[in-house]
């Protein structure tokens, strides 16, 4: 576990800088995207060296241990090998031991669950293209690394009437959406490291597939399961698969 003093320093950092960070990202992004590249008017095939400054925009589907997530990205080609990337996504966080059961009426029961957790990571970073000189431009492998603050919405799985942090007979269970109004905002930090490839032409529609590892660090402990079953979590990591579809122009 991270030392208490370092944890306190990181907590103060995120508390002070998470809220204004979206505005800072907008300013930085506008600066990076201010100059639109001049592309040959005859729409001929262009090499990556001619596209420095080209911009990208698209959506993403994320698959990890906690389930599906959705998101979007913007990018800018810094040079032939480096792409600046800014991403935002929405996904849930679950403990790896969590198992859901359904009865004949479709009602769901999740034994020992304590909280629903939804995260909104805002990450920035870079992609580094690999083997550019050896592989055709319609298949572009890359290394990817992004990190940034995460907004976390924590809401209870059940109404803990007696305050013992366990689901007892007679205590009502909330649905995923019904629990939202009983939740509160938490802060964290997240990151992603992955390897992948872009498919398609340098200009126009493009798709990519990434395989990697995604993590989230909570600055306040969050009981994902009842404390008697598992201690509250401060760190959750998962292998991840991300499919992106968008346009480079």
Backbone bond lengths (Angstrom), bond angles and torsions (degrees), N, CA, C in turn:
res aa  C-N    CA-C-N  psi(-1)  N-CA   C-N-CA  omega(-1)  CA-C   N-CA-C  phi
1 X - - - 1.474 - - 1.527 109.53 -
2 X 1.286 116.34 144.19 1.455 120.75 -177.33 1.518 110.38 -66.14
3 X 1.348 118.87 138.56 1.462 121.63 178.66 1.513 111.68 -54.53
4 X 1.359 115.27 146.05 1.461 120.69 -175.09 1.523 112.18 -58.79
5 X 1.326 117.41 -41.01 1.463 119.58 -177.16 1.520 111.55 -65.19
6 X 1.357 116.22 -44.29 1.466 119.18 178.67 1.516 110.50 -65.06
7 X 1.321 117.25 -37.18 1.451 121.06 178.03 1.521 110.81 -61.77
8 X 1.332 116.64 -41.25 1.465 120.69 179.49 1.519 111.26 -65.77
9 X 1.353 117.32 -39.70 1.464 121.17 178.58 1.518 110.50 -63.50
10 X 1.331 116.53 -46.39 1.462 120.33 179.29 1.520 111.40 -63.28
11 X 1.344 116.45 -38.78 1.461 119.93 178.84 1.520 111.13 -62.10
12 X 1.341 117.35 -43.74 1.464 120.39 178.69 1.523 110.91 -63.70
13 X 1.352 116.27 -38.99 1.467 120.17 -179.83 1.518 111.00 -60.63
14 X 1.337 115.91 -50.08 1.461 119.20 -177.95 1.515 111.38 -67.53
15 X 1.355 117.38 -39.07 1.466 120.12 179.73 1.521 111.37 -60.07
16 X 1.327 117.11 -38.35 1.459 120.85 -177.33 1.522 113.11 -80.06
17 X 1.337 116.58 -32.82 1.462 118.93 -169.98 1.523 115.01 -110.02
18 X 1.330 119.21 -12.55 1.460 119.79 -179.37 1.519 111.85 -66.55
19 X 1.341 117.37 -45.43 1.463 119.70 -175.95 1.525 112.88 -64.16
20 X 1.364 120.15 -46.46 1.467 118.56 178.85 1.520 113.75 -78.79
21 X 1.355 118.15 -9.60 1.456 119.34 -174.02 1.527 113.63 -61.13
22 X 1.364 120.06 -41.57 1.462 117.39 176.91 1.522 113.65 -54.44
23 X 1.344 117.29 -39.48 1.460 119.44 177.22 1.512 112.27 -66.06
24 X 1.356 116.49 -39.30 1.463 120.30 177.62 1.523 110.12 -63.37
25 X 1.327 116.48 -42.29 1.467 120.73 179.55 1.524 111.04 -61.93
26 X 1.339 116.45 -38.35 1.462 119.92 178.71 1.526 110.21 -62.84
27 X 1.347 116.72 -44.55 1.465 120.47 -179.66 1.523 110.57 -63.18
28 X 1.353 116.63 -46.58 1.459 120.31 -179.71 1.524 110.66 -62.56
29 X 1.323 115.57 -43.28 1.460 119.84 -178.41 1.527 111.41 -64.48
30 X 1.356 116.45 -41.95 1.461 118.95 178.24 1.518 110.59 -61.49
31 X 1.339 116.98 -37.75 1.457 120.10 177.77 1.514 112.10 -65.00
32 X 1.332 115.48 -41.80 1.469 119.57 -179.98 1.520 112.07 -69.00
33 X 1.325 116.46 -29.04 1.458 120.47 -175.25 1.527 112.62 -101.62
34 X 1.308 117.27 9.30 1.466 120.01 -175.43 1.518 112.53 -67.62
35 X 1.318 117.65 -36.84 1.453 121.02 -177.26 1.525 110.21 -98.17
36 X 1.310 116.61 116.24 1.457 121.66 178.53 1.519 109.03 -88.31
37 X 1.349 118.86 128.47 1.456 120.41 -178.10 1.517 112.46 -66.13
38 X 1.319 116.43 146.18 1.461 121.38 176.71 1.522 108.18 -89.02
39 X 1.320 117.36 117.22 1.457 123.07 -178.33 1.531 109.58 -106.25
40 X 1.304 117.47 143.69 1.454 123.20 179.42 1.517 110.61 -49.28
41 X 1.297 117.71 127.13 1.453 122.78 -175.58 1.509 112.63 -65.74
42 X 1.320 119.74 -20.53 1.452 122.47 -179.00 1.525 112.26 -82.31
43 X 1.348 117.19 4.25 1.459 122.31 176.09 1.528 112.31 56.48
44 X 1.309 117.55 35.96 1.458 120.54 179.01 1.522 109.36 -78.92
45 X 1.312 118.16 165.48 1.455 122.25 177.16 1.523 109.16 -62.93
46 X 1.328 115.76 131.15 1.458 120.35 -176.65 1.520 109.53 -112.62
47 X 1.296 117.24 145.12 1.454 121.18 175.77 1.518 108.84 -83.00
48 X 1.348 115.91 162.48 1.460 119.73 -177.45 1.517 112.01 -62.61
49 X 1.324 118.25 -28.65 1.458 120.31 -179.71 1.517 111.53 -67.55
50 X 1.337 117.56 -29.13 1.463 121.36 179.77 1.523 112.48 -80.11
51 X 1.338 117.11 -10.64 1.460 120.77 -173.30 1.522 113.32 -105.43
52 X 1.319 118.12 11.04 1.461 119.85 177.50 1.522 109.73 -55.28
53 X 1.322 116.45 125.42 1.459 121.72 -175.84 1.512 113.42 100.18
54 X 1.341 118.03 -8.31 1.463 120.17 178.61 1.520 110.18 -61.90
55 X 1.330 116.16 149.74 1.450 122.26 -175.53 1.519 111.15 -111.61
56 X 1.320 115.99 152.84 1.448 121.90 177.82 1.516 111.08 -129.46
57 X 1.318 116.00 150.82 1.456 122.52 -179.59 1.522 107.97 -152.08
58 X 1.340 117.44 135.50 1.450 118.42 179.94 1.512 113.83 -175.42
59 X 1.329 114.70 -175.89 1.454 122.67 179.20 1.511 110.73 -113.40
60 X 1.350 115.43 167.81 1.456 120.61 -176.47 1.526 110.59 -142.29
61 X 1.319 115.52 148.99 1.459 123.03 171.12 1.518 107.41 -121.42
62 X 1.315 116.49 127.68 1.462 122.21 -175.68 1.521 109.85 -114.60
63 X 1.326 116.24 132.91 1.461 122.31 175.45 1.526 108.21 -123.26
64 X 1.355 116.18 123.55 1.460 121.54 178.21 1.527 108.80 -145.89
65 X 1.330 117.22 -175.60 1.462 120.20 -175.78 1.523 112.66 -58.61
66 X 1.333 116.97 -30.38 1.465 120.63 -178.37 1.527 112.95 -82.12
67 X 1.324 117.98 -5.88 1.455 120.75 179.41 1.517 112.27 119.27
68 X 1.325 114.86 -156.20 1.456 121.60 -176.81 1.525 111.61 -87.09
69 X 1.326 115.33 151.71 1.450 122.15 172.19 1.514 109.14 -141.47
70 X 1.318 116.49 162.28 1.457 121.56 178.16 1.521 108.64 -128.44
71 X 1.328 115.93 157.45 1.455 119.05 179.98 1.507 112.45 -169.86
72 X 1.317 115.09 -170.34 1.442 121.64 178.94 1.518 110.04 -150.30
73 X 1.319 116.11 167.12 1.465 120.06 -178.55 1.516 110.46 -147.96
74 X 1.316 115.76 158.36 1.452 123.46 165.41 1.523 106.85 -129.57
75 X 1.302 117.49 151.46 1.457 120.43 -178.04 1.520 110.01 -147.60
76 X 1.314 114.91 163.45 1.462 121.16 175.90 1.518 108.46 -147.09
77 X 1.323 116.06 131.94 1.453 122.08 179.11 1.529 108.87 -76.18
78 X 1.334 116.49 108.64 1.456 121.49 -178.49 1.527 110.70 -75.88
79 X 1.317 116.02 -45.65 1.461 122.05 173.11 1.525 108.18 -152.28
80 X 1.309 118.39 -166.99 1.455 120.54 -174.52 1.526 113.21 -61.22
81 X 1.324 117.17 -25.62 1.462 120.04 -173.88 1.521 114.92 -117.11
82 X 1.321 118.37 -13.87 1.463 121.21 -173.48 1.529 110.24 -116.84
83 X 1.333 115.86 131.33 1.462 122.87 175.60 1.524 108.58 -122.15
84 X 1.333 116.61 126.16 1.457 121.24 171.91 1.531 108.44 -79.32
85 X 1.338 116.47 135.66 1.462 120.91 -176.35 1.525 109.49 -131.89
86 X 1.326 116.60 136.75 1.463 123.14 170.22 1.526 107.21 -126.10
87 X 1.335 116.71 128.56 1.459 121.37 -174.91 1.524 110.70 -130.81
88 X 1.324 115.38 148.53 1.462 122.04 171.90 1.513 107.36 -138.02
89 X 1.328 117.29 140.04 1.459 119.80 -177.50 1.518 110.41 -147.27
90 X 1.322 115.43 166.10 1.459 122.46 179.48 1.520 107.77 -131.98
91 X 1.328 116.28 123.00 1.461 120.16 -179.01 1.522 109.53 -155.12
92 X 1.321 115.95 168.37 1.453 121.44 178.47 1.525 109.83 -99.24
93 X 1.322 115.60 162.97 1.457 122.21 174.68 1.520 107.71 -124.32
94 X 1.331 116.11 128.13 1.458 121.75 179.56 1.519 110.03 -132.84
95 X 1.311 115.15 154.18 1.455 119.86 173.19 1.522 109.54 -73.36
96 X 1.333 116.46 145.10 1.459 120.00 -178.11 1.514 113.67 -63.44
97 X 1.330 118.36 -20.37 1.458 121.79 -179.94 1.526 112.67 -85.91
98 X 1.307 117.36 -8.53 1.464 120.46 -174.34 1.526 111.40 -67.82
99 X 1.336 115.46 131.53 1.465 121.87 178.63 1.526 107.98 -135.20
100 X 1.327 116.22 131.12 1.464 121.54 -179.63 1.530 109.84 -102.25
101 X 1.342 115.58 140.53 1.455 122.32 177.36 1.525 109.08 -122.50
102 X 1.326 116.35 144.90 1.456 121.73 -179.42 1.533 109.26 -123.35
103 X 1.351 115.83 137.65 1.463 119.33 175.75 1.527 110.26 -90.90
104 X 1.302 117.15 -174.67 1.466 121.15 -176.09 1.521 113.10 -64.57
105 X 1.313 116.51 -23.25 1.465 121.02 179.82 1.526 112.41 -89.91
106 X 1.334 116.58 1.72 1.448 120.26 179.67 1.507 114.30 84.26
107 X 1.343 117.40 6.89 1.460 121.07 178.96 1.533 109.64 -75.76
108 X 1.317 116.22 137.95 1.451 121.68 -174.36 1.521 111.35 -101.39
109 X 1.315 115.10 139.68 1.456 121.62 175.14 1.525 108.34 -131.29
110 X 1.336 116.44 130.07 1.465 121.56 179.81 1.525 107.72 -121.75
111 X 1.329 117.64 96.14 1.466 120.12 -177.12 1.529 112.46 -57.59
112 X 1.325 115.30 136.50 1.469 124.58 173.19 1.526 114.07 70.12
113 X 1.320 119.29 4.68 1.468 120.38 179.71 1.520 109.94 -70.20
114 X 1.339 116.50 140.09 1.464 120.97 -178.92 1.521 112.52 -111.01
115 X 1.340 117.45 -41.71 1.467 120.35 -176.13 1.528 111.38 -142.70
116 X 1.318 113.79 148.47 1.462 120.99 163.62 1.526 106.83 -86.86
117 X 1.323 117.01 140.17 1.464 120.61 178.63 1.517 108.97 -134.56
118 X 1.315 116.00 124.60 1.462 122.67 177.07 1.519 108.32 -120.03
119 X 1.317 117.28 136.00 1.461 120.26 -177.77 1.526 111.56 -122.59
120 X 1.331 114.17 149.60 1.460 122.65 176.25 1.526 107.72 -127.93
121 X 1.347 118.17 84.46 1.460 120.31 179.41 1.528 111.72 -76.48
122 X 1.330 115.55 139.90 1.460 122.98 174.35 1.517 106.59 -118.60
123 X 1.322 117.36 104.29 1.460 121.01 -171.14 1.526 111.50 -120.29
124 X 1.311 115.49 145.31 1.463 121.80 173.94 1.524 108.24 -130.41
125 X 1.324 115.84 152.29 1.453 119.72 179.68 1.516 111.17 176.48
126 X 1.321 115.28 -152.92 1.459 120.29 -173.76 1.524 111.14 -139.29
127 X 1.320 114.56 154.36 1.454 122.16 168.34 1.526 107.97 -115.79
128 X 1.332 116.26 136.70 1.463 121.45 179.03 1.516 108.61 -114.45
129 X 1.320 116.09 116.33 1.461 120.82 -178.69 1.526 110.83 -70.50
130 X 1.323 115.65 140.36 1.456 122.11 -178.87 1.529 110.81 -110.13
131 X 1.314 115.92 145.46 1.477 122.95 171.24 1.533 112.80 56.51
132 X 1.334 117.25 36.37 1.467 120.24 -177.47 1.524 112.27 -58.40
133 X 1.331 116.71 -39.70 1.463 119.55 -176.02 1.526 112.90 -74.80
134 X 1.338 117.10 -13.73 1.461 119.62 -173.07 1.519 114.02 -110.07
135 X 1.351 117.92 -15.01 1.464 121.41 -174.14 1.517 109.85 -123.01
136 X 1.324 116.64 142.87 1.462 121.64 179.27 1.531 110.69 -60.69
137 X 1.348 115.17 153.85 1.458 120.54 -174.15 1.526 114.14 -68.55
138 X 1.343 118.84 -15.43 1.467 119.22 -179.70 1.542 112.50 -82.28
139 X 1.332 116.43 -0.89 1.467 121.50 172.30 1.522 106.83 -137.89
140 X 1.347 116.75 109.20 1.451 121.15 -169.48 1.543 110.48 -125.11
141 X 1.328 118.42 89.01 1.474 120.74 177.64 1.525 111.28 -66.71
142 X 1.337 116.71 151.59 1.459 120.05 -176.96 1.529 110.95 -155.54
143 X 1.328 114.72 160.41 1.457 123.42 167.51 1.523 107.83 -102.40
144 X 1.318 116.17 142.24 1.468 121.02 -173.80 1.528 108.91 -130.42
145 X 1.340 116.50 135.97 1.465 121.60 175.15 1.527 109.25 -146.50
146 X 1.332 116.92 123.44 1.461 121.85 177.41 1.528 109.21 -138.17
147 X 1.318 116.30 155.83 1.457 121.34 176.95 1.522 109.18 -156.18
148 X 1.323 116.27 161.01 1.458 119.66 179.32 1.513 112.06 168.35
149 X 1.321 117.39 177.85 1.463 122.44 -178.77 1.525 111.30 -72.34
150 X 1.313 115.11 157.78 1.461 121.60 -179.25 1.529 109.58 -131.88
151 X 1.316 116.48 128.77 1.463 121.91 171.94 1.527 107.21 -91.12
152 X 1.325 116.88 130.02 1.456 122.93 -173.51 1.527 109.31 -124.14
153 X 1.334 115.94 128.46 1.455 120.15 175.70 1.534 108.20 -107.27
154 X 1.324 116.35 113.45 1.461 122.76 -178.50 1.524 108.99 -105.54
155 X 1.324 116.94 124.39 1.458 120.80 179.91 1.529 109.59 -135.56
156 X 1.324 117.47 148.25 1.470 120.50 -172.75 1.532 112.54 -73.91
157 X 1.314 115.29 147.72 1.468 121.40 175.87 1.523 110.60 -78.37
158 X 1.317 116.96 -29.01 1.472 121.30 -178.83 1.525 109.83 -144.81
159 X 1.312 115.58 162.13 1.467 121.99 177.24 1.528 108.13 -84.33
160 X 1.324 115.68 103.30 1.467 121.67 -176.02 1.529 109.00 -80.37
161 X 1.331 116.16 80.56 1.456 121.12 -172.31 1.527 111.71 -63.55
162 X 1.330 116.94 -42.29 1.472 119.03 -177.16 1.516 113.52 -91.73
163 X 1.329 117.80 -0.82 1.455 121.51 173.89 1.513 115.95 71.01
164 X 1.343 118.06 20.71 1.471 119.53 -179.38 1.523 113.17 -93.33
165 X 1.339 118.00 6.19 1.460 124.97 176.94 1.526 113.02 63.94
166 X 1.345 116.73 22.35 1.454 121.93 176.45 1.516 109.20 -133.85
167 X 1.326 115.38 147.82 1.462 120.56 178.87 1.527 109.22 -79.09
168 X 1.322 115.43 115.50 1.457 121.18 -179.47 1.522 110.31 -110.32
169 X 1.330 117.85 158.83 1.470 120.32 177.64 1.525 111.10 -53.77
170 X 1.321 115.80 134.32 1.460 120.93 178.81 1.512 113.90 94.71
171 X 1.333 118.11 -15.28 1.462 120.21 177.84 1.531 109.61 -84.90
172 X 1.334 117.26 124.62 1.475 120.10 -175.75 1.528 112.64 -70.26
173 X 1.329 115.36 144.80 1.461 122.77 176.57 1.522 108.69 -99.65
174 X 1.339 116.73 134.60 1.458 121.78 179.71 1.534 110.31 -89.19
175 X 1.307 115.41 147.76 1.462 120.14 170.01 1.530 108.65 -77.25
176 X 1.321 116.06 170.73 1.463 119.68 -179.09 1.518 111.14 -56.60
177 X 1.326 116.82 -48.35 1.463 120.47 -177.55 1.528 111.47 -80.18
178 X 1.335 117.27 -33.82 1.457 120.23 179.20 1.511 112.78 -65.69
179 X 1.331 116.48 -23.18 1.457 121.30 -179.24 1.522 112.87 -79.17
180 X 1.341 117.47 -20.59 1.464 120.84 -171.29 1.526 113.05 -58.50
181 X 1.321 116.98 -39.66 1.468 120.02 -176.89 1.522 112.32 -70.00
182 X 1.316 117.79 -12.46 1.466 121.76 179.23 1.532 111.95 -100.42
183 X 1.330 116.98 6.51 1.455 120.63 -173.67 1.515 113.80 -94.11
184 X 1.303 114.98 -177.92 1.461 121.55 177.73 1.528 109.64 -148.29
185 X 1.326 115.43 159.43 1.461 122.24 -175.74 1.525 110.55 -86.77
186 X 1.315 115.65 133.55 1.460 123.10 174.08 1.531 108.14 -122.17
187 X 1.337 115.88 164.50 1.451 121.24 178.65 1.516 110.76 -118.55
188 X 1.313 115.85 151.86 1.450 120.28 178.35 1.515 110.76 -157.83
189 X 1.307 114.56 -171.40 1.460 121.85 178.98 1.526 107.89 -137.72
190 X 1.320 116.67 142.59 1.460 119.56 -176.58 1.519 110.53 -138.05
191 X 1.304 115.13 166.24 1.456 120.25 178.23 1.519 110.84 -160.83
192 X 1.316 115.12 161.93 1.457 121.60 179.07 1.523 109.57 -141.75
193 X 1.318 115.79 133.91 1.457 122.41 173.05 1.524 106.84 -125.99
194 X 1.318 117.72 127.84 1.458 119.15 -175.48 1.517 111.37 -155.85
195 X 1.311 114.36 169.15 1.459 122.79 173.79 1.522 106.71 -127.93
196 X 1.326 116.32 143.60 1.462 118.82 -177.05 1.507 111.79 -163.48
197 X 1.325 114.21 -165.41 1.463 119.80 -179.89 1.515 109.37 -153.02
198 X 1.338 115.47 142.48 1.458 122.66 171.26 1.525 108.85 -92.70
199 X 1.331 115.19 142.11 1.448 120.65 178.23 1.528 108.93 -121.43
200 X 1.305 117.50 140.25 1.455 121.06 178.10 1.511 112.65 115.87
201 X 1.320 114.91 179.64 1.454 121.21 -178.67 1.518 110.75 -69.19
202 X 1.335 115.16 159.09 1.460 119.95 177.72 1.520 111.33 -63.64
203 X 1.310 116.89 -37.92 1.461 121.57 176.11 1.522 109.15 -109.21
204 X 1.333 116.09 145.30 1.452 120.37 179.36 1.516 111.53 96.81
205 X 1.349 115.32 -157.78 1.449 120.94 -176.86 1.521 112.82 -62.92
206 X 1.323 115.29 139.40 1.462 120.61 179.75 1.520 109.52 -145.87
207 X 1.317 116.09 150.10 1.453 122.59 176.61 1.530 108.28 -129.70
208 X 1.324 115.66 157.91 1.461 118.89 177.05 1.513 109.95 -148.18
209 X 1.314 114.86 155.65 1.461 122.81 176.54 1.519 107.81 -129.25
210 X 1.340 116.53 130.29 1.459 121.73 -179.38 1.515 110.52 -125.99
211 X 1.335 116.00 139.13 1.464 122.94 173.64 1.516 107.12 -121.40
212 X 1.326 116.98 129.17 1.456 117.33 -176.97 1.506 113.47 -169.06
213 X 1.324 114.49 -154.57 1.461 122.45 -177.60 1.530 108.31 -132.94
214 X 1.327 115.67 131.07 1.462 122.12 -179.76 1.528 109.04 -120.32
215 X 1.322 117.10 137.89 1.460 120.00 179.76 1.522 110.48 -134.92
216 X 1.331 114.48 156.10 1.466 122.13 174.37 1.520 108.67 -136.47
217 X 1.330 115.93 132.49 1.455 122.17 176.54 1.523 108.66 -110.38
218 X 1.347 116.91 127.08 1.457 122.32 178.14 1.529 109.25 -93.37
219 X 1.325 116.87 135.07 1.460 120.15 177.92 1.519 112.16 -84.75
220 X 1.316 117.03 -12.35 1.455 122.57 169.80 1.524 106.57 -128.24
221 X 1.337 117.58 135.12 1.450 120.69 -179.60 1.530 111.17 -57.45
222 X 1.338 115.73 139.54 1.460 121.50 179.71 1.527 108.58 -124.59
223 X 1.342 117.80 119.77 1.464 119.71 175.52 1.541 109.69 -76.03
224 X 1.317 117.30 103.82 1.458 120.69 175.88 1.527 110.73 -76.39
225 X 1.331 115.55 -38.26 1.459 122.63 172.79 1.522 108.68 -115.44
226 X 1.329 116.73 167.14 1.458 120.48 178.38 1.533 109.58 -57.96
227 X 1.327 118.49 135.82 1.473 121.54 -175.58 1.518 113.85 -55.45
228 X 1.328 117.91 -27.07 1.462 119.82 178.71 1.525 111.86 -70.71
229 X 1.338 116.27 -18.90 1.462 121.37 179.78 1.517 111.35 -95.98
230 X 1.338 115.88 -41.89 1.464 120.00 -179.96 1.521 109.68 -154.27
231 X 1.316 116.68 141.60 1.465 121.48 -179.46 1.520 110.98 -63.22
232 X 1.332 117.91 151.18 1.473 120.74 177.17 1.524 111.28 -55.98
233 X 1.314 116.01 147.42 1.469 121.62 -174.31 1.522 111.17 -96.99
234 X 1.324 115.47 146.19 1.466 121.81 168.75 1.526 111.20 -118.49
235 X 1.319 116.77 -12.96 1.463 121.09 -176.88 1.525 108.81 -143.47
236 X 1.333 115.04 132.27 1.466 121.23 176.27 1.519 108.08 -133.90
237 X 1.313 117.10 127.83 1.455 121.53 177.65 1.514 110.85 -129.47
238 X 1.330 116.45 155.48 1.452 120.07 -177.28 1.520 110.55 -157.56
239 X 1.337 117.72 142.73 1.467 119.17 165.96 1.530 108.54 -60.29
240 X 1.302 116.80 149.77 1.462 119.42 -176.30 1.524 111.35 -142.40
241 X 1.307 113.98 148.73 1.455 122.80 172.82 1.526 106.78 -123.07
242 X 1.318 117.42 127.68 1.464 120.66 -179.80 1.520 109.56 -127.51
243 X 1.332 115.06 126.71 1.462 123.03 176.63 1.522 108.22 -108.31
244 X 1.309 117.14 125.14 1.468 122.51 -179.65 1.518 110.10 -117.11
245 X 1.309 115.07 144.76 1.462 120.87 176.51 1.522 107.85 -141.64
246 X 1.307 117.03 129.63 1.453 119.45 -176.67 1.499 112.78 -169.61
247 X 1.324 114.65 -149.61 1.477 120.62 -174.31 1.509 109.63 -145.27
248 X 1.316 115.81 138.33 1.457 122.57 173.21 1.523 107.57 -110.25
249 X 1.338 116.39 127.72 1.469 119.13 -174.85 1.510 111.51 -145.44
